[in-house]
Amino acid sequence: MIRESDKKQPSLPGFESPFERNLDPNNRWVKLAEVVPWEEFATAYYSGMSMDQGTPAKPARLMVGAVIIKHRQRWTDEETVLQIQENPYLQFFCGFSGFTLEQPFAPSLFVEIRKRMGVAVYAQFEQSVDTKLAEILTKKKRSRQPVSTDNDSSSSGQNGDGGMGRVESATVPEVPQQAKNVSETNDEAEEAKPSGKLIIDATVAEQAIRFPTDLGLLNEAREISERLIDRLFPLSGLQKKPRTYRQKARQDFLALAKKRKPWQNTLRRAIRQQLQYLRRNLGHIDALLDRFWPPEPALLGGFRPNLSRKMPDSLSCRHLRQLWVIREVYAQQKHMHDNKLRSHPHRIVSISQPHVRPIVRGKAGVAVEFGAKLSASLDDNGLARVDELRWDAFNESADLPGQLEAYKKRHGHFPSVVLADGIYGTRENRRYCKDRGIRFGGKPLGRPRKETETNREELREAKRQRRRDHLERIPIEGKFGQGKNRHGLAKIRAKLADTSASWIRAIFLVMNLNLLVRFFFARNWPCLHTAWASLLTRMITWHSLVREMVARQRLPLGRPMSLAGAF
């Protein structure tokens, strides 16, 4: 049955809206605004600004809140500004005193925010989130403790001390100063004892660039060189424009680019052609620049040329940067072509983003990734941190000592166990952990021990422990998946190296704030993260027990049988 009363859309003045009433306190943005430590964020955001110079800045809550909204919803800069302008809940989250229809700021300001929020600012953000989480956990633990009430001791004669009566404070003997010092030393030793768990791993945050090929890079470099020639020629005073053969070069490129699987000899010939075109264009650019920028007098035998000529105003810093990049691309591709190589140190794979490097990962889906490689860590509460971020392909095993020292700086002690991939299990790292009383959760080095009657249970327990360590390392892989699938960590769309790093750290900040909301509004205790960890441990123990019973042939698998009958 179809019921349709009126197809006419009501006019805007008559359109009903609930904005004249109060906002919903259970809204997700209202809850998130309640747990974010805004004062600490503002202090970190203003740390790099001057108090009395420059243009007055936008409020810190507006800027930081906009960054959180952008990466939490995975919106573009323009869409984020429009959503804040249209949504009262987002305006409340950003600190507005009331709903307004005005644009909060220009979308281009996001670029300046990313440049301003560097590593030091995000380090203070992480510390603020860690402090806030500690306060939440302490409050929840205190709320679960039973409150002791003092009964009328005069009538009952007992106050909970086993019937011994109330002890006055004046009758308590003083502790000698030497005993106090010994107790304080013991307390410090207990505090310095390793405790907790640290999970570490590395991943690559890929940049949103076109998949690089040698022929495509050379074609793009050639087109940029042709545009530079077009810009320099009208100011050179020459009567005849240098010949570039751009139409023929374009046809030669398309003739091979349209083929699905070209022969190797054909591809090599096409690369050589593009190298020749690019070399000719670079020679023309050098000749045109010599008319504006003469060489040093020392190179001319002491002759000083006319220095009244200068670089043309039509060439900006961006054009000079492009010229440097295409020169480097030509040098790398020429070296690879002449020596028949497939790789080059510090190889440029994107002209617009020359800081991006190819990183061979050996994954099943993609063998090579293009982006920043980062070492991350995960603590007991599920807070993720970016400990190291670099643009070259490095061995992440060297970051383990620094990550352990950072953990000690945050918590005052080392973790009792480190769960990491096998690449971290070097002899130096194992020795470093052993000297500090830290257990490295991984397979021991060397040949496996021979099983005997005396060490059979020990070896089986060690195997079960390695199995538990392997499964308990899964949450950091899930954290990487959450960042890449939900918050855009797999495609970083910033252009510069520093803004891309700020983009990546903002994603980890948003994931930590989401975890903070779960801790703050969790009704049951322990929290979801701890509950899942406990359930996982019980499942691992039960699975190991079943496998052991099967190995002892006490649990037949050929017919259905309850597990209780195996005992």
Secondary structure, 3 states (H helix, E strand, C coil): CCCCCCCCCCCCCCCCCHHHCCCCCCCHHHHHHHHCCHHHHHHHHHHHCCCCCCCCCCCHHHHHHHHHHHHHHCCCHHHHHHHHHHCHHHHHHCCCCCCCCCCCCCCCHHHHHHHHCCHHHHHHHHHHHHHHHHHHHHHHHHHHCCCCCCCCHHHHCCCCCCCCCCCCHHHCCCCCHHHHHHHHHHHHHHHHCCCCEEEEEEEEEEECCCCCCHHHHHHHHHHHHHHHHHHHHHHHCCCCCCCCCHHHHHHHHHHHHCCCCCCHHHHHHHHHHHHHHHHHHHHHHHHHHHCCCCCCHHHHCCCCCCCCCCCCCCCCHHHHHHHHHHHHHHHHHHHHHHHCCCCCCCCCCCCCCCCCCEEECCCCCCCEEEEEEEEEEECCCCCEEEEEEECCCCCHHHHHHHHHHHHHHHHCCCCCEEECCHHHCCHHHHHHHHHCCCEEECCCCCCCCCCCCCCHHHHHHHHHHHHHHHHHCHHHHHHHHHHHHHCCCCCECCCCHHHHHHHHHHHHHHHHHHHHHHHHCCCCCCCHHHHHHHHHHHHHHHHHHHHHHHHCCCCCCCCCCCHHHHC
